[in-house]
């Protein structure tokens, strides 16, 4: 869900045009005391992190708060930033890496409303084929590591583990390879290792007898917050009651997801391409029940240490009041 600084810079012209027509969309204004907007569009990345949104829709939590939710599939907030700034998308799922990269670029100011997931062992990591001569993290020196997107979560998390092992991120080459193409790249030897996530980890173990060389959500990245639901800072300021209603409804669903795995398994196939049998067995991250700036600061600091931001971002500025 993250992209590099060059991609962010390329959005500036489009964003300037969008800002000229910025507004709150076509939702009707409710009576005094209710949310400023009763109909909102939510940008959804089709990954397990989005499960609580669909739980909240199904359970009627949004309706109880006076909100009607329409979803729109996105791949990353950067790709739809003009719609976010002009009110076409009200809230959206984003990785913290993307959120912080956008803030650092100056392209837009965003606010996190609800945290979705924190990392857990086994959710993502650096894999090698079963017959690979690489046995430990030090063996990665001089090797090519596939990541779904450069300068994003995979590169940041792997770099943290390289530094902990006495290596530098410059000691390896990060190569962009979409998750769906990584197994073929490993099999063909185009890369030496691949940073990936579920359900691709399970597929790699089955098809390539793959081994996890580095679990990138342990050690220096243990419990790292991964993603959540955000909005433009201006939108949140104009629509505080709508933002609060969204937070309450989704917060209830987050608690359900954290307490009952079956609720998550049930909805995942409805908005992803993950089959029900795979959803029920794959490793999931931990669903959060709070939004903590101190946790987000860990991501900002790791990005700064990895050279992925120009400055050290203060995470308190990213959390909606």
Secondary structure as UniProt FT lines:
FT   HELIX           5..9
FT   TURN            10..11
FT   HELIX           12..20
FT   TURN            32..33
FT   STRAND          39..44
FT   HELIX           48..50
FT   HELIX           51..59
FT   HELIX           61..64
FT   TURN            65..66
FT   STRAND          68..73
FT   HELIX           77..80
FT   HELIX           81..85
FT   TURN            86..87
FT   STRAND          91..95
FT   HELIX           96..105
FT   STRAND          110..118
FT   TURN            121..122
FT   STRAND          124..128
FT   TURN            130..131
FT   HELIX           137..140
FT   TURN            141..142
FT   STRAND          144..147
FT   TURN            150..151
FT   HELIX           153..164
FT   TURN            165..166
FT   HELIX           169..171
FT   STRAND          173..176
FT   HELIX           179..188
FT   STRAND          193..197
FT   TURN            198..199
FT   HELIX           200..208
FT   STRAND          211..215
FT   TURN            216..217
FT   HELIX           219..221
FT   TURN            222..223
FT   STRAND          225..232
FT   HELIX           233..238
FT   HELIX           240..259
FT   HELIX           261..271
FT   HELIX           276..279
FT   TURN            280..281
FT   STRAND          286..287
FT   HELIX           293..305
FT   TURN            306..307
FT   HELIX           315..318
//
